[in-house]
């Protein structure tokens, strides 16, 4: 196996036709180039150059070996480039906490951008409610996740960072035929009606508790569920009121004739949350950069 520096000296002299020009190109002295050529020729037992008035010319053996030498050096450079690329390649696993439906949080678009940016990254999705995402982040079970809360009221925890992505409203959705029961829309009157509620760690529960706090009332709970599809189904069946995202509530009113309580809306923000101590990890940086493409900052 020949020393690559000797092969490099051989190829450079063959291209320039001169030891002096090769030494200049390789930032070496002329004696160093001459020594490498001598060692290469002695190791091969072949004469690679012959002297002419204007420099060095390849012998027949030198011409025969030049393509192989060039190929060897190119392969070596390719190896070094591949090794260098590994230092900047994002690898490993990114655990993402997801909420509500994939379309709403633009999950598909996020994953497409993320895997285009980091094709060797493995993603692991954990679906739950906003409070569950925060708990998992604090327990180091996730690196990044989505969260719902009133605008400006992201997780108040020094161990977590967050960015608000979008703003929308929750409406109160009521069954068909309940118009007569919705004449009084103050919170005590609404609280007395049957409610389909959600667990405490959900945004629905937090929004409803916040809205009723000043009136010091609590909803008349007739059912507790943890999925939007189940909540909507119970409202359609006439079981009670519930909170629904504005897009869902408007669609239910249009398509199924459900009622939206007038003049009552609860503002909400969709945020992305990540662990402060992991924000400079390559997988988290790649995720945040991809999120910027999906949810550009204003």
Secondary structure, DSSP 4 states (H G I P E B T S, - for coil): ---HHHHHHHHHHHHHS-HHHHHHHHT--HHHHHHHHHHHHHHHT---EEEETTEEEE-HHHHHHHHHHHHHHHHHHHHHHHHHHHHH---EEEEEEE-S-TTTTTHHHHHHHHHHH-TTEEEEEEE--HHHHHHHHHTTS-SEEEEEESTT-----TTEEEEEEEEEEEEEEE-TT-GGGGS--SHHHHHTSEEEE--TTSHHHHHHHHHHHTTT---EEEEE-S-HHHHHHHHHTT--BEEEEHHHHHHHHHHH--EEEEEEEEEEEEEEEEEGGGTTSHHHHHHHHHHHHHS---
